Amino acid sequence: MEKFEIFSSNLEVLKKAKYEDLDNEFIISGIIDKFFIQFELSWKVLKELLRYEGKSIANPGSPREIIKASYAIYDYLDEEIWLEMFRARNDMTHIYNGEAAKQMVSLILERYIPAFAVMEEKIRKDYGEILKDL
């Protein structure tokens, strides 16, 4: 699945964020932008997997619907963290405060990147070779 490969590639870049200068506003902005992309890729990968599993919600599903439907199938998704990410993605478009952006980067590093990594690992384990055909 091309989306999954892009998801994995983007995640590898995002994982490097902890080694950057987290006081630099440009770096902070870049980490937040990469998180936006990673979140978008995440729900779209989940949508493709739900479609593969024959779940009708995958056809018209919004990000929120896709994420909620995914909990029923993928027990490795932490509902609290994923809903928090969903809200953060929506709220971050209105962050104009440098301190709020730094706090957001802390959440990305401490909570969201690990959640993306778990998702990647479990999908590879559960779907393996099938991913190439999706």
C-alpha positions in Angstrom: 0.0 0.0 0.0 1.6 3.2 -1.2 0.0 5.2 1.7 1.5 2.9 4.2 5.0 3.3 2.7 4.6 7.1 2.8 3.3 6.8 6.3 6.4 4.8 7.3 8.8 7.2 5.5 7.3 10.3 7.1 7.4 8.6 10.5 11.1 8.0 10.1 11.7 11.7 9.6 9.4 12.6 12.4 11.2 10.3 14.8 14.4 12.4 14.2 12.6 15.5 15.7 13.9 14.8 19.2 17.5 15.4 18.0 16.7 18.9 16.7 17.0 22.3 18.4 13.6 22.4 20.1 14.1 26.1 20.9 14.2 27.0 17.3 10.8 28.3 16.1 11.4 27.1 12.6 12.2 23.6 13.8 9.1 23.7 16.1 6.9 24.7 13.2 8.4 21.9 11.0 7.7 19.3 13.6 4.1 20.4 13.9 3.7 20.4 10.1 5.2 16.8 10.0 2.7 15.8 12.7 -0.1 17.2 10.6 1.0 15.1 7.6 1.6 12.0 9.8 -1.9 12.2 11.3 -3.5 12.6 7.8 -1.6 9.6 6.6 -2.5 7.6 9.6 -6.3 7.9 9.3 -6.0 7.3 5.5 -4.0 4.1 6.1 -6.6 3.0 8.6 -9.4 3.8 6.1 -7.7 1.5 3.5 -7.3 -1.3 6.1 -11.0 -0.9 7.1 -11.9 -1.1 3.4 -9.8 -4.3 3.1 -11.6 -5.7 6.1 -14.9 -5.1 4.4 -16.1 -2.4 6.8 -18.6 0.0 5.1 -17.7 2.9 7.3 -14.5 3.1 5.2 -16.3 4.5 2.2 -17.7 7.8 3.4 -15.8 8.0 6.7 -14.4 11.2 8.1 -11.2 11.1 10.1 -13.1 10.9 13.4 -15.3 8.1 12.1 -12.4 6.1 10.7 -10.4 6.4 13.9 -13.4 5.4 16.1 -14.3 2.5 13.8 -10.6 1.3 14.0 -10.7 0.7 17.7 -13.1 -2.2 17.2 -10.6 -4.0 15.0 -7.2 -2.7 16.1 -6.8 -3.1 19.8 -3.3 -1.5 19.7 -4.9 1.9 19.0 -5.2 3.9 22.3 -8.5 5.7 22.0 -7.5 8.4 24.4 -4.3 9.3 22.5 -5.9 9.1 19.1 -8.8 11.3 20.0 -6.3 13.7 21.7 -4.3 13.8 18.4 -7.5 14.5 16.4 -8.3 17.4 18.7 -4.7 18.6 18.7 -4.7 18.6 14.9 -7.8 20.8 14.8 -6.6 23.1 17.6 -3.1 23.5 16.3 -4.3 25.5 13.3 -5.1 28.2 15.8 -1.9 28.2 17.8 -0.2 31.5 17.5 1.7 31.3 20.8 5.2 30.1 20.9 4.8 28.4 24.3 1.7 26.6 23.1 3.6 25.3 20.1 6.5 24.1 22.3 3.9 22.2 24.5 2.5 20.7 21.4 5.9 19.5 20.2 6.4 17.9 23.7 3.1 16.0 23.1 4.2 15.0 19.7 7.5 13.6 20.9 6.2 11.9 24.1 2.8 10.6 23.1 2.1 10.8 19.4 5.2 9.5 17.7 5.2 6.4 20.0 1.5 5.8 19.0 2.4 6.1 15.3 5.3 3.7 15.8 3.0 1.1 17.5 0.6 1.4 14.6 3.3 0.9 12.1 4.8 -2.1 13.9 1.4 -3.8 14.3 0.3 -3.2 10.8 3.5 -4.7 9.4 3.0 -7.7 11.7 -0.7 -8.2 11.0 -0.7 -7.5 7.2 2.9 -8.2 6.1 3.0 -9.1 2.5 -0.7 -8.1 1.9 0.4 -4.5 2.2 2.0 -4.6 -1.2 -1.4 -5.5 -2.8 -3.5 -2.9 -1.0 
